Amino acid sequence: MKILFYPQYPDKEYYSITHIINSMHYHVTRDLTSHFDIAFLWQDSTQLSCPVDLVNTCRHQTIINQHCIDISKVKVELLHIDVFGYGCFVDPLTHQGLCVEKPNDNGVKGGHVISTPITRKHKDNVYQALIDSTIDEYQQEFRVPIIFGEIPIVYLIRQVPATQKLDNRAQLPPKLIATNTVFSAQEQQNILKFCRLIGLDFGELDIVRCRHSQRLYILDANKTPAGYGMLNYFLWQSQDKKAALATLSVTFDGAVKKLINNQPAPRSAFLESPTHE
């Protein structure tokens, strides 16, 4: 199998797709004039547009993540409200207590806990409720791979709760858990509906569950997933890392082959254009 990546290429080892490609011995290209079986819109940025030359080249071929063109936290919040009926943003000018201030762009460090109310908002930042997801003295977060309408596995991330800065907190090794053990059937439907609306065919979500209300909150959508996917060499247990990669690879390979053969992707047609602006 040969995959076209365009306009960029996943040239860093920490991208999970890089490990999937190597595991399945796929061929790759960035050449629009070469033969390929399926295309992947790949650009490690928060907002983008699908290049016209890629669309024209792939008139009869699938473009993975073609409609995933805005993964800003503002976009995530708006779609989360559409799907779940609630969100996590607060107005820091009137909110009383603690909240999280972080950049609106995806994958940008600098998030920290602040006391509110404040006198002026930062135009490039968003303000989220400080969600208590601690269990046994660790804040729990779910890193959730999405592959064409499937949630093949979930990574449980346990970190020291944030008191000020969110970056570089101590954490335990990721733990692999079965999807059905952490998300109800309805929650899984909502998660996948969110992915359809944001156009995420392949990627990962960051999700937390409030220990008090038991509500889920999708905090980030990642279309060029890295980090917990394979980056943390010293955190991952070797056996768990191999098991995670095997699951991702088999799921991705099966879904892509069905797409190439003009069969529907598992569970839903994830390549339809979103209805939201």
VOLOVO-384586 format. One line per 3 residues: number of its first residue (from 1); their letters; for each residue x, y, z of N, C-alpha, C. Coordinates in steps of 0.2 Angstrom, whole numbers, padded with zeros to 4 digits, m for minus. Example, Ala and Ser with C-alpha at 12.3 -4.5 7.8 and 13.67 -1.06 7.14 Angstrom:
BEGIN
1) AS) 0066/m0028/0039/0062/m0022/0039/0066/m0016/0039 | 0064/m0011/0035/0068/m0005/0036/0064/0000/0039
END
This chain:
BEGIN
1) MKI) 0004/m0006/0000/0000/0000/0000/0004/0006/0000 | 0002/0011/m0004/0006/0018/m0004/0001/0023/m0002 | 0004/0028/0002/0000/0033/0005/0003/0040/0003
4) LFY) m0001/0044/0000/0002/0051/m0001/0000/0055/0005 | 0005/0059/0007/0005/0064/0013/0006/0070/0009 | 0001/0075/0011/0002/0082/0008/m0002/0087/0012
7) PQY) 0000/0093/0012/0006/0096/0010/0013/0094/0014 | 0012/0092/0020/0018/0090/0024/0018/0083/0024 | 0024/0081/0028/0025/0073/0029/0026/0072/0036
10) PDK) 0024/0067/0039/0025/0065/0046/0033/0063/0047 | 0037/0068/0047/0044/0066/0047/0047/0065/0054 | 0043/0066/0059/0046/0065/0066/0044/0059/0069
13) EYY) 0048/0056/0073/0047/0049/0075/0041/0049/0080 | 0040/0054/0083/0035/0054/0089/0027/0053/0086 | 0026/0055/0079/0020/0054/0077/0018/0047/0077
16) SIT) 0011/0045/0079/0009/0038/0079/0009/0035/0072 | 0007/0040/0067/0006/0037/0060/0013/0034/0058 | 0018/0037/0060/0025/0035/0058/0026/0028/0060
19) HII) 0024/0026/0066/0025/0020/0068/0020/0015/0065 | 0014/0017/0063/0009/0013/0060/0012/0011/0053 | 0015/0016/0050/0018/0015/0043/0023/0010/0043
22) NSM) 0028/0011/0048/0033/0006/0048/0031/m0001/0050 | 0026/m0001/0055/0024/m0008/0057/0021/m0011/0051 | 0017/m0008/0047/0013/m0011/0041/0017/m0011/0035
25) HYH) 0023/m0008/0035/0028/m0008/0029/0024/m0005/0023 | 0021/0001/0024/0018/0005/0019/0023/0008/0015 | 0022/0010/0009/0026/0015/0005/0022/0022/0006
28) VTR) 0026/0027/0006/0024/0034/0006/0027/0038/0001 | 0023/0044/m0001/0026/0049/m0005/0023/0055/m0004 | 0026/0061/m0006/0023/0067/m0006/0022/0070/m0013
31) DLT) 0023/0066/m0018/0023/0068/m0025/0016/0067/m0028 | 0012/0072/m0030/0006/0072/m0032/0005/0068/m0039 | 0011/0068/m0042/0010/0064/m0049/0012/0057/m0049
34) SHF) 0014/0055/m0043/0015/0047/m0042/0009/0043/m0041 | 0010/0037/m0042/0004/0032/m0040/0003/0032/m0032 | m0003/0032/m0030/m0004/0031/m0023/m0011/0028/m0022
37) DIA) m0012/0024/m0016/m0019/0021/m0015/m0023/0026/m0011 | m0021/0030/m0007/m0025/0034/m0003/m0021/0040/m0001 | m0024/0046/0000/m0021/0052/0002/m0022/0054/0009
40) FLW) m0018/0058/0012/m0018/0060/0019/m0017/0067/0019 | m0022/0071/0021/m0021/0079/0022/m0017/0079/0028 | m0010/0081/0028/m0006/0081/0034/m0003/0088/0034
43) QDS) m0004/0091/0039/m0001/0098/0041/m0002/0099/0048 | 0004/0100/0052/0004/0100/0059/0002/0107/0061 | m0004/0109/0060/m0006/0116/0062/m0013/0116/0064
46) TQL) m0015/0121/0068/m0022/0121/0071/m0027/0122/0066 | m0026/0127/0061/m0031/0129/0056/m0027/0128/0049 | m0031/0126/0044/m0028/0125/0037/m0034/0125/0032
49) SCP) m0032/0124/0026/m0037/0123/0021/m0034/0117/0017 | m0038/0113/0014/m0036/0107/0010/m0034/0110/0003 | m0027/0109/0001/m0024/0112/m0005/m0028/0110/m0011
52) VDL) m0030/0115/m0015/m0033/0114/m0021/m0030/0108/m0026 | m0024/0109/m0026/m0020/0104/m0030/m0021/0097/m0027 | m0022/0096/m0021/m0023/0089/m0018/m0030/0087/m0020
55) VNT) m0035/0091/m0019/m0042/0090/m0020/m0043/0088/m0028 | m0039/0092/m0032/m0040/0090/m0039/m0037/0084/m0041 | m0031/0082/m0038/m0028/0076/m0039/m0032/0070/m0037
58) CRH) m0036/0071/m0031/m0039/0065/m0028/m0047/0065/m0029 | m0049/0067/m0035/m0056/0067/m0037/m0059/0060/m0036 | m0056/0055/m0037/m0059/0048/m0036/m0055/0044/m0031
61) QTI) m0052/0048/m0026/m0048/0044/m0021/m0050/0048/m0014 | m0049/0044/m0009/m0050/0046/m0002/m0045/0051/0000 | m0047/0056/0004/m0042/0061/0007/m0043/0060/0014
64) INQ) m0039/0057/0018/m0040/0056/0025/m0040/0063/0029 | m0044/0065/0033/m0045/0071/0037/m0045/0077/0032 | m0048/0076/0027/m0049/0082/0022/m0053/0087/0025
67) HCI) m0058/0086/0029/m0063/0091/0032/m0061/0093/0039 | m0055/0090/0041/m0053/0092/0048/m0048/0098/0048 | m0051/0104/0047/m0047/0110/0045/m0047/0115/0051
70) DIS) m0050/0114/0057/m0050/0118/0062/m0050/0114/0069 | m0045/0114/0072/m0045/0110/0079/m0043/0115/0085 | m0045/0121/0084/m0044/0126/0089/m0048/0124/0095
73) KVK) m0046/0126/0101/m0050/0125/0107/m0057/0128/0107 | m0058/0134/0103/m0064/0137/0102/m0069/0133/0098 | m0066/0130/0093/m0070/0125/0089/m0072/0119/0092
76) VEL) m0067/0116/0096/m0069/0110/0100/m0074/0112/0105 | m0074/0117/0108/m0079/0119/0113/m0086/0120/0110 | m0086/0123/0104/m0093/0124/0101/m0096/0118/0099
79) LHI) m0092/0113/0096/m0095/0107/0094/m0096/0102/0100 | m0092/0103/0105/m0094/0099/0111/m0101/0101/0114 | m0102/0107/0114/m0109/0110/0116/m0114/0107/0112
82) DVF) m0113/0107/0105/m0118/0104/0100/m0120/0097/0102 | m0114/0093/0103/m0115/0086/0104/m0117/0084/0111 | m0114/0087/0116/m0115/0085/0123/m0120/0089/0127
85) GYG) m0121/0095/0124/m0126/0100/0128/m0123/0104/0133 | m0117/0104/0134/m0113/0108/0139/m0106/0109/0137 | m0103/0114/0140/m0096/0115/0138/m0092/0116/0144
88) CFV) m0085/0119/0143/m0081/0120/0149/m0078/0127/0149 | m0080/0131/0145/m0077/0138/0145/m0081/0142/0150 | m0077/0147/0153/m0079/0151/0158/m0077/0158/0156
91) DPL) m0081/0163/0158/m0079/0170/0157/m0075/0172/0163 | m0068/0173/0162/m0063/0175/0167/m0065/0182/0170 | m0068/0186/0167/m0070/0193/0170/m0075/0192/0175
94) THQ) m0079/0187/0175/m0084/0187/0180/m0084/0180/0184 | m0080/0175/0182/m0080/0169/0185/m0076/0170/0192 | m0079/0166/0197/m0076/0167/0204/m0072/0160/0205
97) GLC) m0066/0161/0207/m0062/0155/0209/m0056/0153/0204 | m0055/0147/0203/m0049/0145/0199/m0052/0143/0192 | m0048/0144/0187/m0049/0141/0180/m0042/0140/0177
100) VEK) m0043/0137/0171/m0037/0136/0167/m0036/0141/0161 | m0031/0144/0160/m0030/0148/0155/m0025/0145/0150 | m0026/0144/0144/m0022/0141/0139/m0022/0144/0132
103) PND) m0017/0143/0128/m0018/0145/0121/m0024/0142/0117 | m0027/0146/0113/m0032/0143/0109/m0029/0138/0103 | m0023/0139/0101/m0020/0134/0096/m0019/0128/0099
106) NGV) m0019/0123/0095/m0018/0116/0097/m0010/0114/0098 | m0009/0111/0103/m0002/0108/0104/0003/0114/0106 | 0000/0119/0109/0005/0125/0111/0005/0125/0119
109) KGG) 0011/0125/0121/0012/0124/0129/0010/0131/0132 | 0010/0131/0138/0009/0138/0142/0003/0138/0146 | m0001/0132/0146/m0007/0132/0150/m0006/0133/0158
112) HVI) m0010/0136/0161/m0008/0137/0168/m0015/0138/0172 | m0015/0137/0179/m0021/0138/0183/m0020/0145/0185 | m0026/0149/0185/m0026/0156/0187/m0032/0157/0192
115) STP) m0032/0162/0196/m0037/0164/0200/m0041/0170/0196 | m0048/0169/0197/m0052/0174/0193/m0057/0177/0199 | m0060/0183/0197/m0060/0186/0191/m0053/0190/0189
118) ITR) m0052/0191/0183/m0046/0195/0181/m0049/0201/0177 | m0045/0206/0176/m0047/0212/0173/m0047/0213/0165 | m0043/0208/0162/m0042/0208/0155/m0040/0201/0152
121) KHK) m0044/0199/0147/m0043/0193/0144/m0037/0194/0139 | m0033/0188/0138/m0028/0188/0133/m0032/0185/0126 | m0031/0189/0121/m0035/0188/0115/m0033/0181/0112
124) DNV) m0027/0178/0113/m0025/0172/0110/m0026/0166/0114 | m0029/0167/0120/m0030/0162/0125/m0038/0160/0126 | m0039/0154/0129/m0046/0152/0131/m0046/0151/0138
127) YQA) m0052/0151/0141/m0052/0150/0149/m0057/0144/0150 | m0055/0139/0153/m0059/0133/0154/m0059/0132/0162 | m0065/0129/0163/m0066/0127/0170/m0061/0122/0173
130) LID) m0059/0123/0179/m0054/0118/0182/m0058/0112/0184 | m0057/0107/0179/m0061/0101/0180/m0057/0096/0185 | m0061/0094/0190/m0058/0089/0195/m0059/0082/0192
133) STI) m0053/0079/0190/m0054/0072/0188/m0049/0067/0192 | m0048/0070/0198/m0043/0066/0202/m0046/0060/0205 | m0042/0054/0205/m0043/0048/0208/m0037/0045/0211
136) DEY) m0037/0044/0217/m0031/0041/0221/m0025/0046/0220 | m0026/0053/0221/m0021/0058/0221/m0018/0059/0214 | m0021/0056/0209/m0019/0058/0202/m0024/0061/0198
139) QQE) m0023/0066/0194/m0028/0068/0189/m0028/0063/0183 | m0034/0061/0181/m0034/0056/0176/m0037/0059/0169 | m0033/0057/0164/m0035/0060/0157/m0035/0054/0153
142) FRV) m0040/0054/0148/m0040/0048/0143/m0038/0051/0136 | m0033/0048/0134/m0030/0049/0127/m0034/0044/0123 | m0038/0046/0118/m0042/0042/0114/m0041/0042/0107
145) PII) m0038/0037/0104/m0037/0036/0097/m0043/0035/0093 | m0044/0039/0088/m0050/0038/0083/m0047/0036/0076 | m0050/0030/0074/m0048/0028/0067/m0055/0026/0063
148) FGE) m0057/0031/0059/m0063/0030/0055/m0069/0027/0059 | m0071/0031/0064/m0077/0029/0067/m0076/0023/0072 | m0070/0022/0074/m0069/0017/0079/m0064/0020/0084
151) IPI) m0065/0017/0091/m0061/0019/0096/m0058/0012/0098 | m0052/0011/0095/m0050/0004/0096/m0047/0003/0103 | m0045/0008/0106/m0041/0007/0113/m0041/0014/0116
154) VYL) m0040/0014/0123/m0039/0020/0126/m0033/0020/0131 | m0030/0026/0131/m0024/0026/0135/m0026/0030/0142 | m0025/0027/0147/m0026/0031/0154/m0020/0035/0156
157) IRQ) m0020/0041/0156/m0015/0045/0158/m0016/0048/0165 | m0011/0047/0170/m0012/0049/0177/m0006/0054/0178 | m0008/0060/0180/m0003/0065/0182/m0004/0068/0188
160) VPA) 0001/0071/0191/0000/0075/0197/m0005/0081/0196 | m0010/0082/0200/m0014/0088/0199/m0011/0094/0198 | m0013/0099/0193/m0010/0105/0192/m0012/0110/0197
163) TQK) m0007/0114/0200/m0008/0119/0205/m0006/0126/0201 | m0002/0126/0196/0000/0132/0193/0001/0130/0185 | 0007/0128/0183/0008/0126/0176/0006/0119/0175
166) LDN) 0003/0118/0168/0000/0112/0166/0006/0108/0163 | 0011/0111/0160/0016/0107/0157/0021/0103/0161 | 0023/0098/0159/0029/0094/0162/0027/0092/0169
169) RAQ) 0021/0090/0170/0019/0087/0177/0021/0080/0177 | 0023/0078/0183/0025/0071/0184/0019/0066/0182 | 0020/0060/0179/0015/0056/0178/0017/0049/0178
172) LPP) 0012/0044/0179/0014/0037/0179/0014/0034/0171 | 0016/0028/0170/0016/0026/0163/0009/0025/0161 | 0008/0027/0154/0001/0026/0152/m0001/0019/0153
175) KLI) m0008/0018/0154/m0011/0011/0155/m0016/0010/0149 | m0016/0004/0146/m0020/0003/0141/m0027/0000/0144 | m0032/0003/0142/m0039/0000/0144/m0044/0000/0138
178) ATN) m0048/m0005/0139/m0053/m0006/0134/m0058/m0001/0134 | m0061/0001/0128/m0065/0007/0127/m0072/0006/0131 | m0074/0000/0131/m0081/m0001/0134/m0081/m0001/0142
181) TVF) m0075/m0001/0145/m0074/m0001/0152/m0074/0006/0155 | m0073/0011/0150/m0072/0018/0153/m0078/0023/0150 | m0081/0021/0144/m0086/0025/0141/m0092/0021/0139
184) SAQ) m0098/0023/0141/m0104/0020/0140/m0105/0020/0132 | m0110/0016/0130/m0112/0016/0123/m0114/0023/0121 | m0118/0027/0125/m0120/0033/0123/m0114/0038/0122
187) EQQ) m0110/0037/0127/m0104/0042/0127/m0100/0040/0121 | m0099/0034/0119/m0095/0033/0113/m0099/0035/0107 | m0105/0035/0106/m0109/0038/0101/m0108/0046/0100
190) NIL) m0108/0049/0106/m0107/0056/0106/m0100/0058/0104 | m0095/0054/0107/m0088/0055/0105/m0087/0055/0097 | m0090/0049/0094/m0089/0048/0087/m0093/0054/0083
193) KFC) m0099/0056/0086/m0102/0061/0082/m0098/0068/0082 | m0095/0069/0088/m0090/0075/0088/m0085/0074/0083 | m0082/0068/0082/m0077/0067/0077/m0080/0068/0070
196) RLI) m0086/0066/0069/m0089/0067/0062/m0089/0075/0061 | m0092/0079/0066/m0093/0086/0065/m0086/0090/0064 | m0081/0088/0067/m0075/0091/0067/m0071/0088/0061
199) GLD) m0073/0083/0058/m0070/0080/0052/m0064/0076/0053 | m0063/0073/0059/m0058/0069/0061/m0058/0062/0060 | m0055/0060/0054/m0055/0053/0052/m0050/0049/0056
202) FGE) m0044/0052/0057/m0039/0049/0060/m0036/0054/0065 | m0035/0052/0071/m0032/0057/0076/m0033/0054/0083 | m0032/0059/0088/m0033/0057/0095/m0037/0063/0099
205) LDI) m0041/0061/0104/m0044/0066/0108/m0041/0066/0115 | m0041/0071/0118/m0040/0072/0125/m0046/0073/0129 | m0048/0068/0133/m0055/0068/0137/m0053/0067/0144
208) VRC) m0057/0071/0148/m0057/0070/0156/m0064/0069/0158 | m0065/0066/0164/m0072/0065/0167/m0072/0068/0174 | m0076/0072/0175/m0077/0076/0181/m0079/0071/0186
211) RHS) m0075/0070/0192/m0076/0066/0197/m0083/0067/0201 | m0085/0073/0200/m0091/0075/0204/m0098/0074/0200 | m0098/0077/0194/m0104/0076/0189/m0104/0070/0185
214) QRL) m0098/0067/0184/m0097/0061/0180/m0097/0063/0172 | m0098/0069/0171/m0098/0072/0164/m0091/0071/0160 | m0092/0069/0154/m0086/0069/0150/m0084/0076/0147
217) YIL) m0078/0078/0146/m0076/0084/0143/m0070/0083/0138 | m0072/0084/0131/m0067/0084/0126/m0063/0090/0126 | m0056/0090/0128/m0053/0096/0129/m0049/0098/0122
220) DAN) m0046/0093/0119/m0042/0094/0113/m0044/0088/0108 | m0043/0090/0101/m0043/0086/0096/m0037/0086/0092 | m0034/0081/0091/m0027/0081/0088/m0027/0077/0081
223) KTP) m0026/0080/0076/m0026/0077/0069/m0019/0075/0067 | m0014/0077/0070/m0007/0074/0069/m0005/0072/0075 | m0008/0066/0078/m0006/0064/0085/0001/0062/0086
226) AGY) 0003/0064/0092/0010/0063/0094/0009/0062/0102 | 0015/0063/0105/0015/0063/0113/0014/0056/0115 | 0008/0055/0118/0006/0049/0122/0006/0043/0117
229) GML) 0005/0045/0110/0004/0039/0105/0011/0035/0105 | 0017/0038/0105/0023/0034/0105/0029/0037/0108 | 0028/0044/0110/0034/0048/0111/0037/0046/0118
232) NYF) 0034/0045/0123/0036/0044/0129/0040/0037/0130 | 0046/0037/0128/0050/0031/0128/0051/0029/0135 | 0052/0033/0140/0054/0031/0147/0047/0030/0151
235) LWQ) 0042/0032/0148/0036/0031/0152/0032/0025/0150 | 0032/0024/0143/0028/0018/0141/0032/0011/0144 | 0028/0007/0146/0030/0000/0147/0031/m0003/0140
238) SQD) 0036/m0007/0139/0038/m0009/0132/0032/m0014/0130 | 0029/m0018/0134/0024/m0023/0132/0018/m0019/0130 | 0016/m0014/0134/0010/m0010/0133/0011/m0006/0126
241) KKA) 0017/m0003/0125/0018/0001/0119/0017/m0004/0113 | 0020/m0010/0113/0019/m0015/0107/0012/m0016/0106 | 0008/m0017/0112/0001/m0019/0111/m0003/m0013/0108
244) ALA) m0001/m0007/0110/m0005/m0001/0108/m0004/m0001/0100 | 0003/m0001/0098/0004/m0001/0091/0001/m0006/0087 | 0001/m0012/0090/m0002/m0018/0086/m0010/m0016/0085
247) TLS) m0013/m0014/0090/m0020/m0012/0089/m0021/m0007/0084 | m0017/m0001/0085/m0018/0004/0080/m0017/0002/0073 | m0012/m0002/0072/m0010/m0004/0065/m0015/m0008/0062
250) VTF) m0017/m0013/0065/m0022/m0018/0063/m0029/m0014/0061 | m0031/m0009/0066/m0037/m0006/0064/m0036/m0001/0058 | m0031/0003/0058/m0030/0007/0053/m0029/0003/0046
253) DGA) m0026/m0002/0046/m0025/m0006/0040/m0031/m0009/0037 | m0035/m0011/0042/m0042/m0014/0039/m0046/m0009/0037 | m0047/m0003/0040/m0051/0003/0038/m0049/0006/0031
256) VKK) m0042/0006/0030/m0040/0009/0024/m0041/0005/0018 | m0040/m0002/0019/m0041/m0007/0014/m0049/m0007/0012 | m0053/m0006/0017/m0060/m0005/0015/m0062/0001/0011
259) LIN) m0059/0006/0013/m0060/0013/0009/m0057/0012/0002 | m0051/0009/0001/m0048/0008/m0005/m0053/0004/m0010 | m0056/m0001/m0007/m0060/m0006/m0011/m0067/m0003/m0011
262) NQP) m0068/0004/m0010/m0075/0007/m0010/m0080/0004/m0006 | m0078/0001/0000/m0082/m0001/0005/m0083/0004/0010 | m0089/0004/0014/m0089/0009/0019/m0084/0008/0025
265) APR) m0082/0014/0028/m0078/0013/0034/m0082/0010/0039 | m0079/0007/0044/m0082/0005/0050/m0087/0010/0054 | m0093/0008/0055/m0098/0011/0059/m0101/0017/0055
268) SAF) m0097/0021/0051/m0100/0027/0048/m0096/0030/0043 | m0099/0034/0038/m0095/0037/0033/m0092/0043/0036 | m0086/0043/0038/m0082/0048/0041/m0080/0053/0036
271) LES) m0081/0052/0030/m0078/0057/0025/m0083/0062/0022 | m0089/0062/0025/m0094/0067/0023/m0092/0074/0026 | m0094/0079/0022/m0092/0086/0024/m0096/0088/0030
274) PTH) m0093/0091/0035/m0097/0093/0041/m0102/0098/0039 | m0107/0098/0043/m0112/0103/0042/m0111/0110/0046 | m0106/0110/0050/m0105/0116/0054/m0100/0120/0051
277) E) m0101/0127/0052/m0095/0131/0049/m0090/0132/0054
END
